[in-house]
Amino acid sequence: MNAIVKFFKKLFNLLFRKKQKTSTSSKQETKSPQEQIKTYRKKNLMTPTELKFFYAIKQSLPAQYILQAQINLASIIERTDEHKYQNELYRNIDFAIFNNKYEPILLIEINDKTHNEKARIARDYKVKDICQAANLPLITFWTDYGVNQEYIQKRISEYCN
């Protein structure tokens, strides 16, 4: 019960402060676009571990296949039922392998210890179910086992030969 009360107090404070800032915003100077941009910075597309797997997967692929990193499911899977919302498709998969017509052939997830957390497990099951329903194979490599080129090649060759 205490948590609920704290939540609503925080929510009320946020809403109240927002209204207060809005009402006094005409008195305050507006930040220039350059000042606002300073709160952002670029980051790498892949972690160092994902990059190691990327090169190992790329080395395992026959020349006619294309490997792409950080693919959003909504860009390769569409919902076909009557529901118009596709929120569950706005999840990224670590890697996708395409044929030369950019048709998806195989999806790959790289899982570290964070995938043992309750929220990540639920997310991973959802992704697995979506891929299965779309008839799109999904394989997982666990970072605990390291980057084993022979094993990676064996797993990928089941789908890309």
Secondary structure, DSSP 8 states (H G I E B T S, - for coil): -HHHHHHHHHHHHHHHHHHHHHHHTTTS----HHHHHTT-----SS-HHHHHHHHHHHHHS-TT-EEEEEEEGGGT----SS----GGG--EEEEEEE-TT--EEEEEEEE-GGGGSHHHHHHHHHHHHHHHHTT--EEEEEGGG---HHHHHHHHHTT--
